Amino acid sequence: MDLSIGEVAERSGLSVHALRFYEREGLFANPVRRLSNGRRIYHEEDLEWLAVCTRLRSSGMPLATIREYVELARQGAGNERDRLELLRRHERHVQEQIRELQEALDVVRYKVRVYEEHLARGEADHLWNPSHHQNPNSA
């Protein structure tokens, strides 16, 4: 089934501008087809690829690495190990991001508990105040 750029934008959640950007950057697995009047035509597999591509991007994969992955995929059979290694590298990167975010979340949760406890005891005035700097852990 042929899809217009507007339909793909609606279904993918990406703007028409973003879809054109992805095309210019060579990030589609298959070249975007065009009608004789120049209108872009997409297919279901383009939507499936966009779902993968946007997840790779939102997980921090640089455009250049996505482009590298696309090029390897376009070459077809024979470079699966290269694609796997690229994905493994990114997996390690995402795991590190998750670890760092978990550490940040732990700090935020700790601070939430401190504020909840102080407010529950009616001791909010004991929380850190720049003019009365006491314990940096109480901020």
C-alpha positions in Angstrom: 0.0 0.0 0.0 1.4 3.4 -1.0 1.5 6.1 1.7 2.0 9.8 1.3 4.4 11.8 3.4 1.5 13.2 5.4 0.3 9.7 6.2 3.7 8.5 7.2 4.1 11.6 9.4 0.8 10.9 11.1 1.5 7.2 11.6 5.1 7.6 12.7 4.7 10.7 14.9 7.5 12.4 12.9 7.0 15.7 11.2 7.1 16.0 7.4 10.2 18.1 7.9 11.8 15.3 9.9 11.0 12.8 7.2 12.6 14.9 4.6 15.6 15.3 6.9 15.9 11.6 7.3 15.7 11.2 3.5 18.4 13.8 2.9 20.7 12.2 5.5 20.3 8.8 3.8 18.7 7.2 6.9 16.0 5.2 5.1 16.9 1.6 4.6 15.5 1.9 1.0 15.6 5.0 -1.1 12.3 6.9 -0.9 10.4 6.4 -4.1 8.8 9.2 -6.0 5.9 9.5 -8.5 6.5 11.2 -11.8 5.2 14.4 -10.3 7.9 14.2 -7.6 5.6 13.2 -4.7 7.2 10.9 -2.2 5.7 7.4 -1.9 6.3 5.3 1.2 5.5 1.7 2.1 4.8 -0.2 5.3 8.5 -1.4 5.5 9.5 2.3 5.5 7.3 2.8 8.6 8.9 -0.3 10.2 12.4 1.0 9.5 11.4 4.5 10.9 10.4 2.9 14.1 13.8 1.2 14.4 15.6 4.3 13.3 13.8 6.7 15.7 14.5 4.3 18.6 18.2 4.1 17.7 18.2 7.9 17.5 16.3 8.4 20.8 18.7 6.0 22.5 21.6 8.3 21.6 23.0 6.7 18.4 24.6 9.4 16.3 23.3 10.0 12.8 26.6 9.0 11.4 26.3 5.6 13.1 22.7 5.1 11.9 23.9 6.0 8.4 26.7 3.4 8.8 24.2 0.8 9.9 21.9 1.6 6.9 24.8 1.4 4.5 25.7 -2.0 5.9 22.1 -3.2 5.6 21.8 -1.9 2.1 24.9 -4.0 1.1 23.0 -7.1 2.0 24.3 -10.4 3.1 27.9 -10.9 4.1 28.4 -8.1 6.7 26.1 -9.3 9.4 29.0 -9.5 11.9 29.8 -5.8 11.2 26.2 -4.9 11.9 26.1 -7.0 15.0 29.3 -5.3 16.3 27.9 -1.9 15.6 24.7 -2.8 17.5 26.7 -4.3 20.4 28.7 -1.1 20.7 25.5 0.9 20.9 24.0 -1.6 23.4 27.0 -1.0 25.7 26.5 2.8 25.3 22.8 2.5 26.1 23.5 0.3 29.2 26.0 3.0 30.4 23.4 5.7 29.9 20.9 3.6 31.9 23.4 3.2 34.7 24.1 6.9 34.8 20.4 7.7 34.7 19.7 5.2 37.5 22.4 6.9 39.6 20.7 10.2 38.9 17.3 8.8 39.8 18.7 7.4 43.1 19.8 10.9 44.0 16.5 12.5 43.1 14.6 9.8 45.1 16.9 10.4 48.1 16.2 14.2 47.9 12.4 13.5 47.6 12.5 11.4 50.8 14.5 14.1 52.6 11.9 16.8 51.7 9.0 14.5 52.4 10.4 13.7 55.9 11.2 17.3 56.7 7.8 18.5 55.6 6.0 15.7 57.4 7.8 16.7 60.7 7.2 20.4 60.1 10.9 21.0 59.8 11.1 22.4 56.3 12.9 25.4 57.6 15.9 23.1 58.4 16.4 22.4 54.7 19.4 24.0 53.1 19.2 27.7 52.6 22.0 29.5 50.7 22.2 32.1 53.4 22.5 29.5 56.1 24.7 26.8 54.4 25.0 23.9 56.7 25.1 20.3 55.4 25.2 20.0 51.6 23.3 16.7 51.9 20.3 18.5 53.4 19.7 20.6 50.3 
